[in-house]
Amino acid sequence: MAAPGAADGGGSGGTAGPATVSRRVKYGSLAVLVLQNASLVLSIRYVRTRPGERFLPSTAVVMAEAMKGTACLLLLLLQHRGSVRQTAVTLHEAVVGQFGDTLRLAVPSLIYTLQNNLQYVAISNLPAATFQVTYQLKILTTALFSVLLLGTALSRLQWLSLALLFAGVALVQAEQARAVPPAVAALPSPGPEAPAQSYAVGLAAVAASCLSSGFAGVYFERLLKRSGGSIWLRNVQLGAVGTAVGLGAMLAAEGPAVAALGFFYGYNGAVWAVVVNQAAGGLLVAVVVRYADNILKGFATALSILASTAASAHLFGFRPRAPFLAGTAMVLAAVVLYGRPRGNAGTGHGTGHGTAGTGHGTGHGTAGTARGQDSGLPARTKAPDGTERPPGPYRDCPQSL
């Protein structure tokens, strides 16, 4: 997804054109990412807490997985210049010829399915702003799993930012626990036919989601480093396995309800918007990782948290207090600091576990997945057109979360 060049090569515009287009794509994609991150949490909160018929979240997870897999399949087809035969041969070779890798991909697929279902549970029971802040603990879990499983070395600033992140989330949760007494924490929300909410259930769900996000992201990176291959090809495999796993989880958890009410029970325009938004989010990060750097993505995450907090106050009557604001400020600072580049990016195993794929320094850059988890960003190199590209075997493969 290289930036398009100038229409002609004459004059100074011939050299400035690609860089100008790259900047526009970079900041435009970051703006859309902020909007997508904030709107997804807010829209899930809305459709899961409004009175009336409530859709079954496991069906939405299945639909999002199917959409992501289909989108990655189309992108893989474009990589093969529209050749259906060549694409089919590549898929057969990857799925059947490397059947062991396909089976190993079932592990992150299962975890991602669990994670996506847990996110629905968490957002259904927590204020959108509280979820956004607490969910940044996925940076901490990703970093810890990367150190344990990949031998990644973190800088002192990164360890400091992780401690600051944990302290900020703890402060937010302590304030929220005082604001929601146990006696009323599990009472139904006000309003006719409004669903019951439990702060404890939401907190447990977001904590489990952060753990699963960190482990699955690092595990998938490890598979990529061992097996290689196009990131879109791996995401097609993940989408296919994820859809199958999602269907199994749906039947196990909500099979009788789906049989009685129907797969699309409770679906309306808002629910479809949530499904499409969730499916498109990972693909959007592919553009962001391609053109932006870790600092800008850190700012995008911070802006999405601020946008969610402001929108929650307006839409849901959320009233943040001083401890919440202080904890949120600590989390924002930690996210931005964690994404700062290291002084010697070309040596050792330097990584940043901000909001996109992880890497082990020069020559070992890997890609993330189009599935929603966040991890680090490898060191980057400058392309001839002025855009930044990750190092290693995946430099020509668009990356995503």
Buried (B, 14 or more C-beta within 10 A) or exposed (E): BBBEEBEEEEEEEEEEBBBEBBBEBBEEBBEBBBBBBBBBBBBBBBBBBBEEEBBBBBBBBBBBBBBBBBBBBEBBBEBBEEEEEBBEEBBEEBBEEBEEBBEBBBBBBBBBBBBBBBBBBBBBBBBBBBBBBBBBBBBBBBBBBBBEEBEBBBBEEBEBBBEBBBBBBBBBBEBBBEBBEEEEBBEEBEEEEEBEBBBEBBBBBBBBBBBBBBBBBBBBBBBBBEBEBBBBBBBBBBBBBBBBBBBBBBEEBBEEBBEEBEBBBBBEEEBBBBBEBBBBBBBBBBBBBBBBBBBBBBBBBBBBBBBBBBBBBEEBEBEBEEBBBBBBEBBBBBBBBBBBBBEEBEEBBBBBBBBBBBBBBBEBBBBBBBBBBBBBBBBBBEBEBBBBBBBBBBBEBBBBB
